Structure formats: C-alpha cells, structure tokens
C-alpha cells in the first residue's frame, strides 16, 4: 500500500513539475523565444507610433531646434534622420532613403540595441558599449555622415 502511494506521489510530482526535457526547458530556445517576442512587440509599437507622427515639415506646427540650421540656414548633417526612421518603420524604404540614407542603418541598429539591452541585461549592454570595436564603429558612422553631407551639398 505504501509503495502504491509513493508511486502515485511521484507521478503527481512529475506532472506538477512538467516535462524535464524538450525545447521548453532549453535555455537557448527560451532566450530566442523571448528575443523574438520582444522584437515583435517593439516593431508593432514602432510601426503604430510612426503612423501617428507627421512628416510635413513645412506646416506651421513643425518647428526646428537645430542650432546648425538656426546659425547657418543650411540643413545639418543629421537633417532628415528622424523622418527617415519614421518612413522606415512605415515601410516606405524609398522615402526613408530620400530623407536621409543613414536612417535605415540607424533604425536597424537602434532596434537591435533595444532588443539586446532589453533581453540580455545591463552587463552585456555595458560590455558592448565598452568594446573598442563599438567605439571605432561609432566614429566611422559619424565621419561617414559628415562625408555624405559634404558630398551632398558641395558636389
């Protein structure tokens, strides 16, 4: 009788604990699942917000806080980046490219940075930011924006 009760208790505990193997208990699968779920949530929110933001910069509701444009009257090297990212999340890739060609990589890098920070934590994010490669990549990005600006306005 005690053996029967012990076996029933073991069976009950196994059912309560759930399966011990399979893809659900795999930590890599769990990480990929949470990353893909957070990516979907982020993209849905970014797309919904992008359709709420205006793109008409010539209206009376649009204002600029750009000190470069205030001082020189010229567009700054980053002029159009926000509109480019908005068009990217709307799915208008040609409009995104026309506003600013660096808007597409900035949107992709921003999305991937958000997903990495959200899912992998502060320590992994800090290691990425303190990496020498990240620093060189950021400098090359800024320099290439200024080179593109020079070519756009003077050639």
C-alpha positions as CSV (number, residue, x, y, z in Angstrom):
1,X,0.0,0.0,0.0
2,X,2.8,2.5,0.9
3,X,4.6,1.6,-2.4
4,X,1.4,2.4,-4.3
5,X,1.0,5.8,-2.5
6,X,4.7,6.6,-3.1
7,X,4.4,5.8,-6.8
8,X,1.2,7.9,-7.1
9,X,3.0,10.8,-5.3
10,X,6.0,10.5,-7.7
11,X,3.6,10.6,-10.6
12,X,1.8,13.6,-9.2
13,X,5.1,15.5,-8.6
14,X,6.3,14.7,-12.2
15,X,3.0,16.0,-13.6
16,X,3.3,19.2,-11.5
17,X,6.9,19.9,-12.4
18,X,6.2,19.4,-16.1
19,X,8.4,17.8,-18.7
20,X,12.1,17.6,-17.8
21,X,13.3,17.6,-21.4
22,X,12.3,19.1,-24.7
23,X,12.6,22.5,-26.3
24,X,10.7,24.3,-23.5
25,X,13.5,23.6,-20.9
26,X,16.3,24.5,-23.3
27,X,17.7,27.9,-22.2
28,X,18.8,28.8,-25.8
29,X,15.3,28.2,-27.1
30,X,13.8,30.2,-24.2
31,X,16.2,33.1,-25.0
32,X,15.4,33.0,-28.7
33,X,11.7,33.0,-27.9
34,X,11.9,36.0,-25.6
35,X,14.1,37.9,-28.1
36,X,11.7,37.2,-31.0
37,X,8.7,38.1,-28.8
38,X,10.2,41.4,-27.7
39,X,11.3,42.1,-31.3
40,X,7.7,41.7,-32.5
41,X,6.3,43.8,-29.7
42,X,8.9,46.6,-30.4
43,X,8.3,46.6,-34.1
44,X,4.5,46.7,-33.6
45,X,4.8,49.7,-31.3
46,X,7.3,51.4,-33.5
47,X,5.1,51.0,-36.5
48,X,2.0,52.2,-34.7
49,X,3.8,55.3,-33.3
50,X,5.4,56.0,-36.7
51,X,1.9,56.4,-38.3
52,X,1.0,58.9,-35.7
53,X,3.9,61.2,-36.3
54,X,3.7,63.9,-39.0
55,X,6.2,64.2,-41.8
56,X,5.1,67.6,-43.3
57,X,7.9,69.8,-42.2
58,X,6.6,72.9,-44.0
59,X,3.5,73.2,-41.8
60,X,3.1,75.8,-39.1
61,X,3.1,73.1,-36.4
62,X,6.6,71.9,-37.3
63,X,9.5,73.7,-35.6
64,X,13.2,73.1,-35.5
65,X,15.5,73.0,-32.5
66,X,18.6,72.5,-34.7
67,X,21.2,75.0,-33.8
68,X,23.1,74.3,-37.0
69,X,20.1,75.4,-39.1
70,X,19.5,78.4,-36.9
71,X,23.1,79.6,-37.2
72,X,23.9,78.8,-40.9
73,X,20.5,78.5,-42.5
74,X,21.7,75.2,-44.0
75,X,20.4,71.7,-43.2
76,X,22.6,70.0,-40.7
77,X,24.3,66.6,-41.4
78,X,21.6,64.8,-39.4
79,X,18.7,66.7,-41.1
80,X,16.0,64.2,-42.1
81,X,17.2,61.3,-39.8
82,X,14.0,61.3,-37.8
83,X,11.8,61.5,-40.8
84,X,13.9,58.7,-42.4
85,X,13.5,56.5,-39.4
86,X,9.7,57.2,-39.3
87,X,9.5,56.3,-43.0
88,X,11.5,53.1,-42.4
89,X,9.0,51.9,-39.7
90,X,6.1,52.8,-42.0
91,X,7.6,50.5,-44.7
92,X,8.4,53.4,-47.1
93,X,12.0,52.5,-47.7
94,X,12.5,54.8,-50.7
95,X,11.1,57.7,-48.7
96,X,13.4,56.8,-45.9
97,X,16.4,56.7,-48.3
98,X,15.4,60.1,-49.8
99,X,15.1,61.8,-46.4
100,X,18.5,60.5,-45.2
101,X,20.3,57.4,-46.3
102,X,21.7,56.7,-42.8
103,X,18.2,56.5,-41.4
104,X,17.9,52.8,-42.4
105,X,21.0,51.6,-40.6
106,X,20.3,53.8,-37.6
107,X,16.8,52.3,-37.3
108,X,18.2,48.8,-37.6
109,X,21.0,49.5,-35.1
110,X,18.5,51.2,-32.7
111,X,16.1,48.3,-32.9
112,X,18.8,45.7,-32.3
113,X,20.3,47.8,-29.5
114,X,17.0,48.0,-27.8
115,X,16.4,44.2,-28.1
116,X,19.9,43.4,-26.8
117,X,19.5,45.8,-23.8
118,X,16.0,44.6,-23.0
119,X,16.7,40.9,-23.2
120,X,20.4,40.3,-22.3
121,X,20.7,42.9,-19.5
122,X,22.8,45.7,-18.4
123,X,26.1,43.8,-18.1
124,X,26.0,42.6,-21.7
125,X,25.0,46.0,-22.9
126,X,27.8,47.7,-21.0
127,X,30.3,45.2,-22.4
128,X,29.1,46.0,-25.9
129,X,29.4,49.7,-25.3
130,X,32.8,49.5,-23.8
131,X,34.2,47.4,-26.6
132,X,36.8,49.1,-28.8
133,X,35.1,47.9,-31.9
134,X,31.9,49.7,-31.0
135,X,33.8,52.9,-30.4
136,X,35.5,52.7,-33.8
137,X,32.2,51.8,-35.5
138,X,30.6,54.9,-33.9
139,X,33.4,57.2,-35.0
140,X,33.2,55.8,-38.5
141,X,29.5,56.3,-38.6
142,X,29.7,60.0,-37.6
143,X,32.6,60.6,-40.0
144,X,30.6,59.0,-42.8
145,X,27.6,61.1,-42.1
146,X,29.7,64.3,-42.4
147,X,31.4,62.9,-45.6
148,X,27.9,62.3,-47.1
149,X,26.8,65.8,-46.0
150,X,29.8,67.3,-47.8
151,X,29.2,65.3,-51.0
152,X,25.5,66.2,-50.9
153,X,26.0,69.9,-50.6
154,X,29.2,70.6,-52.5
155,X,29.2,68.1,-55.4
